[in-house]
């Protein structure tokens, strides 16, 4: 009985801290399986990049600057650790023309779709180790021409 109580307390604490508490194989309960961004939402929630506290994704909600910064930081950490899930890029539907993005706020559904489209390409292009620091620019002076590398 004590173990069950401690699990409930742990789940409540995770939900209060905004941690994702959606099961790994499930969509958040407010995202229909037939939704155009359902696959993308599942990937970003499983990766822990976009959160679904209490099992609710709130995909139609506008992304705030603070949330976007937090998401970009989580993506960067995942890329640095080479821990993004192995997924194929998901196609973006042609719902909105390029010019309309300036007039319309970005939703969490939109952000999930863009991330799952772009990140697999970034992962494919990342080296196994970080590149060495670049060498400093060749020194030049006013009297002489730059020294070729």
N, C-alpha and C positions, 0 to 999 in steps of 0.2 A: 504494500500500500504506500509506503514511503517513497519508493522509486517512481510510482505513477504521479504522486504529488509533486516531486521534484521535476519531472518532465513537463507537467503543466506549468509550473512556475518558470521553467526555462523557456518554453514556447511563448508565454506571456511577455517575458522580458525581451525576447527577440522581436516580437511584434511591436512592443513599445519603442524599441530602438530603431525601428524601420527596416529591420532585416527581412529578407525574403523568406516567407514561411510556406511557400507553395511547393508541393512535392515535385521532385525532379522531372517526373514524366507527365505532369499535368499543366494545363493552362491555368492562369488565374481565373477564378470563377466568373468574373465579369467580362471575359473575352469569349465570344462565341467561336466554336470550332470552324464555322464557315466564314469568319471575318477575314478580309483581305490581308490583314497583318498578323493573323494568328500564329503562323509558323515563326515569324520574326520575333513576336512577343515571347514565344516559348524559348527561343534561343537566348535572347538577352536576359530574361529572368533566370534561366538556368545558369547562365554565366555569372550572374550577380551584378550585372552592369546597370540594368534598370530594376528597381525594386518593386515588389508587389506586397506591401505590408497588409497583413490580415487576409491575404489571398485576393486582393483587389488591385488591378493594374491601373485603372482610371485612364485608359488610353486616349479618350477624347479630350483630356485636360491639356491645356497649353503648357509647354515646357518653359520653365523659368530660367533665367540666366544662371542662378545658383545651381539648379538641378543639372543644367547642361555642363557646367564646370565640373560638378561631382561625377557625372557620367564620363566625361572625357578623362578625368583622373583615373577612374576605375578601368577604363579601356586601356590607358597607358600602362597601368600596373599589370593588367592581363597580358598585354603584348610583351612587356619586359620580361615577365616570368614565363613566356611561351605557354600560357595556360588557356588560351582561347579555345573553345571546343572545335573539333574538326568538323567544319560544315562547308557546304558549297554555297557560293553566293546566291542569294535569293533575288529573283527579278523584282524590280519596282514596277508597280502598275502605273500606267500613264493617266493618273487621275487629274493631275494638275499640271498645267503648262509652266515652263520656266518663269515666265513673266508674272504668273499669279502668286509665286512664292513671296514676292515682296508685299503683297496685299493680305496675306493670310498667315495667322500664327501657326507655328509648328506644334503639332500634337505629339504625345508620347507614342502613338502609333506610327507617326511619320518618322520619329527619331529611331524607333526600333527597326523600321524597314530600311532606313539609310545605313544604320550600323551593320545590319546583317548583309547588306549588299557590299559595303566597302571593306570591312575588317578582314574577310577571307583573302582579299587581294593583298592587303597589307601584310598578313601573316605569311602568305606565299613568298613575298619579297623580302622578308626579314632574314638576316644572316643568323646562323646558330649562335655566334658570339658578337658582342658589340665591336664595332670598328675601332681601330686605334685612333687616338686624337690626331687631327690633321696637323701637319707641320706648319710652322709659322710662315707667313708670306715671305718671299725673298726680299732681302733688304735692298733698298735702292737709295741713291743719293741724287742730288740735282745735277751733278757733274757727269755721272755715269749712267749707262742704260741698265735696266733690270737684268739680273743674272738669270738665265733660263734654268729651270729645275733639272 
